[in-house]
Amino acid sequence: MQKQSSGSTEVFYHLMDLSDKEKSLYLERLKAEQPGLYQQVLPLINEEPSEQITSLFGFHAQQATETELDLTNTLVDKYQISHELGRGGMGIVYAASRADRTFEQDLAVKFIQPALSHILGEHALFQEAQLLAHLNHPCIAKVFDGGVYEESVYIVMERVEGETLSLHLQNRSLNEKQKLNLFKEICSAIEHAHQKQVLHADLKPENILIDPLGSPKILDFNLTQKVKQPVPDKNTDVSLLTAYSKAYASPEQAAGQFLTQQSDIYSLGKILALIFDSSSNLDIDLIVEKATHYEPYRRYASVSELRQDIVRMLECRPISLREKHPLHALSKLLKRRPVQSALTILLLISGATFSTAIFNKNLQLQKEKQVAEEMMYEVTSLLFHAKGSDAAKMSVGTMLELTRRRILSNPDLPKDVKQKMLLAMLTPAPEKSVTNKNKPNSSSN
């Protein structure tokens, strides 16, 4: 098949959702209004093997029908169909219940388009449905049964009551922790599917319902996608069946290439960006950037790695993309253990303050000791180096006055030390009591 532009590819998938009459009208209008685009789409319809492509569009005579399938209030095997829940390019979903009343279950039955059954084969669709039946996760709608009704393969699933992810985000004011927990559960569900070798291949907010308790349920796994490369079949052109949502599909899916787990990771990154719309959180921005990288090998290697980064954010730990940044790790530690961190910081500050005070006090004492020693040396020099009778005539008061002047004129002596020394010099020495041993006692024997 020739390589198509993105415009022709979008038209191709849009035609899948239209009835035969609507398709004819659409193509006629396209030919009149956009002849260039019409010429790009035309080879998709006429190209070999034409039988498979015309079957897909419903143009083949054996599969053409002018009336759309309506199974409202129809008994299908042991299931009573009640009303339509929704429809898309792959089929129609109806609400149903057990007709035999042996079990009271709210069910949803998805009827696959007969055209897809003819192209892929009932066996291939049942194989995909069987893979979905092996999934057992609280956040994935459970598949219970399947069968064929009037050439349509149908899948019986758990019916989920709730609102789509987009509506839930609009109607609820969720904080960051609630958003992270919600996305973590979505990742956990897809991680489980990947462990069972099942891709979703059509992850978008419309396929994620939030139940009344706030838990997500993943719906509508794309049955036409394979984890393993499909074996080429001359009667089957599986490459045509790559329906997807443009806003959430990976570049490789939009290009019709072989899909891997990284395609679902890309869609998860887009959903995370939706959940944290206009967020200023750098961690979220980095996670989204990595998950939605254009090159698949540059994305997360697995959903588990993506989920682990979300868990790290919930636990106030550095995400894998910033774990080598010391300041970031420290800030996360402070948030994770605020009380212990505050006490530790207070203890460190107190210890540093006390150590600084002791250090400064020791410096002051050493300086005072040095000044006192210098003053004692000067006084001693004054006493022992005075000449002749001048020293003898020098009274104690004169010596103190000279000492006082030296103290006041010493620029290295701190002011408080000067005051202490001068005060000590002015304080008179206490008189000693003299005991006269020769003085007679006042009392006589």
C-alpha positions as CSV (number, residue, x, y, z in Angstrom):
1,M,0.0,0.0,0.0
2,Q,1.2,3.5,-0.8
3,K,2.1,5.8,2.0
4,Q,-0.8,8.1,2.8
5,S,-0.8,11.6,4.2
6,S,-2.3,12.2,7.7
7,G,-5.3,13.9,6.1
8,S,-6.2,10.9,3.9
9,T,-5.7,8.6,6.9
10,E,-8.1,10.6,9.0
11,V,-10.7,10.4,6.3
12,F,-10.1,6.7,6.0
13,Y,-10.9,6.1,9.7
14,H,-13.8,8.6,9.6
15,L,-15.4,6.5,6.9
16,M,-15.3,3.5,9.2
17,D,-17.9,5.1,11.5
18,L,-20.4,6.0,8.7
19,S,-23.2,4.0,7.2
20,D,-23.1,3.0,3.6
21,K,-25.3,5.9,2.5
22,E,-23.3,8.4,4.6
23,K,-20.1,7.1,3.1
24,S,-21.3,7.6,-0.4
25,L,-22.5,11.1,0.3
26,Y,-19.3,12.0,2.1
27,L,-17.1,10.8,-0.8
28,E,-19.2,12.7,-3.3
29,R,-18.8,15.9,-1.2
30,L,-15.1,15.3,-0.7
31,K,-14.6,14.9,-4.5
32,A,-16.4,18.2,-5.1
33,E,-14.9,20.2,-2.3
34,Q,-11.4,18.7,-2.0
35,P,-10.5,16.8,-5.1
36,G,-6.8,16.6,-4.1
37,L,-7.7,14.8,-0.9
38,Y,-10.2,12.7,-2.7
39,Q,-7.5,11.4,-5.0
40,Q,-5.4,10.4,-2.0
41,V,-8.3,8.5,-0.4
42,L,-9.4,6.8,-3.6
43,P,-6.5,4.4,-3.8
44,L,-7.4,3.2,-0.3
45,I,-10.7,2.1,-1.6
46,N,-9.6,0.7,-5.0
47,E,-6.2,-0.8,-4.1
48,E,-5.6,-4.5,-4.1
49,P,-6.7,-6.7,-2.4
50,S,-9.9,-4.8,-3.1
51,E,-12.1,-7.4,-1.6
52,Q,-10.8,-6.8,1.9
53,I,-11.0,-3.0,1.7
54,T,-14.5,-2.9,0.2
55,S,-15.5,-5.4,2.8
56,L,-14.2,-3.0,5.5
57,F,-16.2,-0.1,4.1
58,G,-19.3,-2.3,3.7
59,F,-19.4,-2.0,-0.1
60,H,-19.2,-5.7,-0.8
61,A,-22.6,-7.1,-1.8
62,Q,-22.7,-9.9,0.7
63,Q,-22.0,-7.6,3.6
64,A,-23.8,-4.4,2.5
65,T,-26.9,-3.4,4.5
66,E,-28.9,-0.3,4.3
67,T,-30.2,-0.6,7.9
68,E,-27.9,-0.3,11.0
69,L,-27.9,-3.1,13.5
70,D,-30.4,-2.5,16.3
71,L,-30.6,-5.2,18.9
72,T,-32.6,-3.3,21.5
73,N,-34.8,-5.7,23.6
74,T,-33.4,-8.7,21.8
75,L,-32.5,-12.1,23.4
76,V,-29.0,-13.1,22.4
77,D,-28.1,-16.5,23.7
78,K,-28.6,-16.3,27.5
79,Y,-28.4,-12.5,27.6
80,Q,-31.3,-10.1,27.4
81,I,-30.3,-6.9,25.6
82,S,-32.0,-3.8,26.9
83,H,-30.7,-0.5,25.4
84,E,-27.7,0.9,23.6
85,L,-24.8,2.4,25.7
86,G,-22.6,3.6,22.9
87,R,-21.1,2.9,19.5
88,G,-17.9,3.5,17.5
89,G,-16.0,2.4,14.5
90,M,-15.5,-1.2,15.9
91,G,-19.1,-1.9,17.0
92,I,-22.0,-1.1,19.3
93,V,-22.3,-1.6,23.0
94,Y,-25.6,-2.6,24.7
95,A,-26.7,-2.9,28.3
96,A,-27.7,-6.4,29.1
97,S,-28.6,-8.9,31.9
98,R,-28.7,-12.7,32.3
99,A,-32.0,-13.8,30.7
100,D,-32.2,-17.0,32.8
101,R,-32.0,-14.9,36.1
102,T,-29.5,-17.4,37.6
103,F,-27.2,-14.5,38.3
104,E,-28.1,-10.9,38.8
105,Q,-25.4,-9.1,36.8
106,D,-25.3,-5.7,35.1
107,L,-23.5,-6.5,31.9
108,A,-22.4,-4.8,28.7
109,V,-22.3,-6.6,25.4
110,K,-20.2,-5.3,22.6
111,F,-21.1,-6.4,19.1
112,I,-18.2,-6.2,16.6
113,Q,-19.0,-5.0,13.1
114,P,-19.7,-8.0,10.8
115,A,-17.2,-6.5,8.3
116,L,-14.4,-6.9,10.8
117,S,-15.4,-10.5,11.5
118,H,-15.1,-11.2,7.7
119,I,-11.7,-9.5,7.4
120,L,-10.0,-10.7,10.6
121,G,-12.0,-13.9,11.0
122,E,-14.1,-14.9,14.0
123,H,-11.3,-17.1,15.3
124,A,-8.8,-14.2,15.5
125,L,-11.4,-12.0,17.3
126,F,-12.2,-14.7,19.8
127,Q,-8.4,-15.2,20.4
128,E,-8.2,-11.5,21.3
129,A,-11.3,-11.6,23.5
130,Q,-9.8,-14.7,25.2
131,L,-6.7,-12.6,26.1
132,L,-9.0,-10.0,27.6
133,A,-10.8,-12.6,29.6
134,H,-7.4,-13.5,31.2
135,L,-7.1,-10.0,32.6
136,N,-8.0,-9.9,36.3
137,H,-7.5,-6.4,37.7
138,P,-9.9,-4.2,39.8
139,C,-9.3,-1.3,37.4
140,I,-10.1,-3.3,34.2
141,A,-13.7,-4.1,33.1
142,K,-13.9,-7.8,33.3
143,V,-14.7,-9.9,30.2
144,F,-17.0,-12.9,31.0
145,D,-18.2,-14.5,27.8
146,G,-18.4,-14.2,24.0
147,G,-20.2,-15.6,21.0
148,V,-21.6,-14.9,17.5
149,Y,-25.0,-13.5,16.7
150,E,-26.0,-12.8,13.1
151,E,-22.4,-12.7,11.8
152,S,-21.4,-10.3,14.6
153,V,-18.9,-11.5,17.2
154,Y,-20.0,-10.2,20.6
155,I,-18.1,-9.9,23.9
156,V,-19.9,-9.9,27.2
157,M,-18.3,-7.6,29.8
158,E,-18.8,-6.0,33.1
159,R,-21.0,-3.0,33.0
160,V,-19.4,0.0,34.7
161,E,-21.5,2.9,36.1
162,G,-19.6,6.2,36.3
163,E,-18.4,9.1,34.3
164,T,-15.6,9.5,31.9
165,L,-12.2,10.7,33.1
166,S,-12.7,14.1,31.4
167,L,-16.1,14.7,33.1
168,H,-14.7,13.5,36.4
169,L,-11.9,16.1,36.3
170,Q,-14.4,18.8,35.4
171,N,-16.9,17.9,38.1
172,R,-14.4,17.2,40.9
173,S,-11.8,19.5,42.5
174,L,-9.0,17.0,43.1
175,N,-5.8,17.8,44.9
176,E,-2.4,16.7,43.7
177,K,-2.3,13.6,45.8
178,Q,-5.7,12.4,44.6
179,K,-4.7,13.0,41.0
180,L,-1.5,11.0,41.4
181,N,-3.3,8.1,43.1
182,L,-5.9,8.1,40.2
183,F,-3.2,8.0,37.6
184,K,-1.2,5.4,39.5
185,E,-4.3,3.1,39.4
186,I,-4.6,3.6,35.7
187,C,-0.9,2.7,35.2
188,S,-1.4,-0.4,37.4
189,A,-4.2,-1.6,35.2
190,I,-2.2,-1.2,32.0
191,E,0.9,-2.7,33.6
192,H,-1.2,-5.8,34.4
193,A,-2.4,-6.0,30.8
194,H,1.1,-5.8,29.5
195,Q,2.2,-8.6,31.8
196,K,-0.5,-10.7,30.1
197,Q,0.8,-9.6,26.7
198,V,-2.2,-7.4,25.9
199,L,-2.0,-3.9,24.5
200,H,-4.8,-1.5,24.9
201,A,-3.9,0.5,21.8
202,D,-6.8,3.0,22.2
203,L,-6.2,4.7,25.6
204,K,-8.1,7.9,25.9
205,P,-10.3,9.7,28.5
206,E,-13.5,8.2,27.0
207,N,-12.2,4.7,27.6
208,I,-11.6,5.4,31.3
209,L,-14.6,5.5,33.5
210,I,-14.5,6.7,37.1
211,D,-17.0,4.8,39.4
212,P,-18.8,6.5,42.2
213,L,-16.0,5.6,44.6
214,G,-13.5,7.4,42.5
215,S,-11.7,4.3,41.1
216,P,-10.9,4.1,37.4
217,K,-12.1,1.3,35.1
218,I,-10.4,0.7,31.8
219,L,-12.7,-0.2,28.9
220,D,-12.6,-0.9,25.1
221,F,-9.3,-2.7,24.5
222,N,-8.7,-2.5,20.8
223,L,-9.2,-6.1,19.6
224,T,-7.5,-5.5,16.3
225,Q,-4.1,-4.8,17.9
226,K,-1.5,-7.5,18.5
227,V,1.3,-7.7,20.9
228,K,3.1,-10.0,18.5
229,Q,3.6,-9.2,14.9
230,P,0.6,-10.7,13.0
231,V,1.4,-13.4,10.5
232,P,0.8,-12.2,7.0
233,D,-2.3,-13.6,5.3
234,K,-3.1,-13.1,1.7
235,N,-6.8,-12.9,2.5
236,T,-6.3,-10.4,5.4
237,D,-5.0,-6.9,5.5
238,V,-4.7,-6.3,9.3
239,S,-2.7,-3.1,8.7
240,L,-5.9,-1.4,7.8
241,L,-7.4,-1.9,11.2
242,T,-5.6,0.6,13.3
243,A,-8.4,2.7,14.6
244,Y,-7.2,5.2,17.2
245,S,-7.8,8.6,18.8
246,K,-5.6,11.1,17.2
247,A,-5.1,13.2,20.3
248,Y,-3.8,10.3,22.4
249,A,-2.3,7.9,19.8
250,S,1.5,7.5,19.5
251,P,3.3,8.7,16.4
252,E,4.0,5.1,15.3
253,Q,0.3,4.2,15.7
254,A,-0.7,7.2,13.6
255,A,1.8,6.1,11.0
256,G,0.3,2.6,11.0
257,Q,3.5,0.9,12.3
258,F,3.9,-2.1,14.5
259,L,2.9,-1.3,18.1
260,T,4.7,-2.0,21.3
261,Q,4.1,-1.2,25.0
262,Q,5.7,2.2,24.4
263,S,2.6,3.1,22.4
264,D,0.4,2.7,25.5
265,I,3.0,4.6,27.5
266,Y,2.7,7.5,25.1
267,S,-1.0,7.5,25.6
268,L,-0.6,7.4,29.3
269,G,1.7,10.4,29.2
270,K,-1.0,12.3,27.3
271,I,-3.6,11.3,29.9
272,L,-1.2,12.5,32.7
273,A,-0.9,15.8,31.0
274,L,-4.7,16.0,30.9
275,I,-5.1,15.2,34.6
276,F,-2.5,17.9,35.5
277,D,-3.7,20.5,33.0
278,S,-1.7,23.8,33.4
279,S,0.4,22.3,36.2
280,S,3.5,24.1,37.3
281,N,5.0,20.9,38.8
282,L,8.4,20.3,37.2
283,D,8.3,16.6,38.1
284,I,5.0,16.2,36.2
285,D,6.4,18.1,33.2
286,L,9.5,15.8,33.1
287,I,7.5,12.6,33.4
288,V,5.1,13.7,30.6
289,E,8.0,14.8,28.4
290,K,9.7,11.4,28.8
291,A,6.5,9.3,28.3
292,T,5.5,11.2,25.2
293,H,8.8,11.4,23.5
294,Y,8.6,11.1,19.7
295,E,11.1,8.2,19.7
296,P,9.7,5.1,21.4
297,Y,13.1,4.1,22.8
298,R,13.4,7.4,24.6
299,R,10.2,6.8,26.5
300,Y,9.9,4.8,29.7
301,A,11.0,1.2,29.1
302,S,7.8,-0.1,30.8
303,V,4.6,1.1,32.5
304,S,6.1,-0.1,35.7
305,E,8.9,2.5,35.5
306,L,6.3,5.2,34.8
307,R,4.2,4.1,37.8
308,Q,7.3,4.0,40.1
309,D,7.9,7.7,39.4
310,I,4.3,8.4,40.3
311,V,4.8,6.4,43.5
312,R,8.0,8.4,44.3
313,M,6.1,11.6,44.0
314,L,3.4,10.3,46.4
315,E,6.1,9.4,48.8
316,C,8.0,12.7,48.4
317,R,11.0,11.0,46.9
318,P,13.1,12.2,43.9
319,I,11.8,10.8,40.6
320,S,14.2,8.8,38.5
321,L,14.8,11.8,36.2
322,R,16.1,14.0,39.1
323,E,17.5,11.5,41.6
324,K,21.0,12.7,40.9
325,H,20.2,16.3,42.0
326,P,21.3,16.8,45.7
327,L,19.2,19.9,46.3
328,H,16.1,18.2,44.9
329,A,16.7,15.2,47.0
330,L,17.1,17.4,50.1
331,S,13.9,19.3,49.4
332,K,12.0,16.0,49.1
333,L,13.5,14.8,52.4
334,L,12.3,17.9,54.1
335,K,8.8,17.4,52.7
336,R,8.8,13.7,53.5
337,R,9.9,14.1,57.2
338,P,9.2,17.7,58.2
339,V,9.3,17.2,62.0
340,Q,12.4,15.1,62.1
341,S,14.1,17.4,59.6
342,A,13.1,20.5,61.6
343,L,14.5,19.0,64.8
344,T,17.7,18.0,63.1
345,I,18.2,21.5,61.6
346,L,17.4,23.1,64.9
347,L,19.9,20.8,66.7
348,L,22.6,21.7,64.1
349,I,21.9,25.4,64.3
350,S,22.0,25.2,68.2
351,G,25.3,23.3,68.1
352,A,26.8,25.7,65.6
353,T,25.7,28.7,67.7
354,F,27.1,27.2,70.9
355,S,30.4,26.2,69.3
356,T,30.8,29.7,67.8
357,A,30.1,31.3,71.2
358,I,32.6,29.1,73.0
359,F,35.2,29.8,70.3
360,N,34.7,33.6,70.6
361,K,34.8,33.4,74.4
362,N,38.1,31.5,74.2
363,L,39.5,34.1,71.9
364,Q,38.5,36.9,74.3
365,L,40.0,35.2,77.3
366,Q,43.2,34.6,75.4
367,K,43.4,38.2,74.4
368,E,42.7,39.4,78.0
369,K,45.3,37.1,79.3
370,Q,47.8,38.4,76.8
371,V,47.0,42.0,77.7
372,A,47.2,41.3,81.4
373,E,50.6,39.6,81.0
374,E,51.8,42.6,79.1
375,M,50.6,45.0,81.7
376,M,52.2,43.0,84.5
377,Y,55.4,43.0,82.6
378,E,55.3,46.8,82.3
379,V,54.5,47.3,86.0
380,T,57.3,45.0,86.9
381,S,59.7,46.8,84.6
382,L,58.6,50.1,86.1
383,L,59.5,48.9,89.6
384,F,62.8,47.2,88.9
385,H,64.2,49.5,86.3
386,A,63.6,52.9,88.0
387,K,66.9,54.7,88.9
388,G,68.2,55.7,92.2
389,S,66.3,57.5,94.8
390,D,63.4,58.3,92.5
391,A,62.2,54.8,92.9
392,A,62.4,55.0,96.6
393,K,60.5,58.3,96.7
394,M,57.7,56.8,94.5
395,S,54.7,56.1,96.6
396,V,52.2,53.3,95.9
397,G,49.7,55.9,94.8
398,T,52.1,57.2,92.2
399,M,52.8,53.7,91.0
400,L,49.1,53.1,90.6
401,E,48.6,56.3,88.8
402,L,51.4,55.4,86.3
403,T,49.8,52.0,85.9
404,R,46.4,53.6,85.3
405,R,47.8,55.8,82.6
406,R,49.5,52.9,80.9
407,I,46.2,51.1,80.9
408,L,44.3,54.0,79.4
409,S,46.9,54.6,76.8
410,N,47.1,50.9,75.6
411,P,45.2,50.8,72.3
412,D,45.1,46.9,72.2
413,L,43.3,46.7,75.5
414,P,39.5,46.3,75.1
415,K,37.3,48.9,76.7
416,D,35.5,46.4,79.0
417,V,38.9,45.0,80.1
418,K,40.2,48.5,80.9
419,Q,37.1,49.2,83.0
420,K,37.6,45.9,85.0
421,M,41.3,46.6,85.6
422,L,40.7,50.2,86.6
423,L,37.9,49.1,89.0
424,A,40.2,46.6,90.5
425,M,42.8,49.2,91.1
426,L,40.4,51.6,92.9
427,T,39.0,48.9,95.2
428,P,40.8,49.1,98.5
429,A,42.4,45.9,99.8
430,P,40.6,44.5,102.9
431,E,42.4,45.3,106.2
432,K,43.9,42.3,107.9
433,S,43.1,41.9,111.6
434,V,46.3,42.0,113.7
435,T,46.4,39.9,116.8
436,N,48.7,41.2,119.5
437,K,49.9,38.2,121.3
438,N,51.5,40.3,124.0
439,K,48.4,42.2,124.8
440,P,47.0,41.1,128.2
441,N,43.6,39.7,128.5
442,S,40.9,42.0,129.8
443,S,39.7,39.4,132.2
444,S,41.8,38.4,135.1
445,N,42.2,35.0,136.3
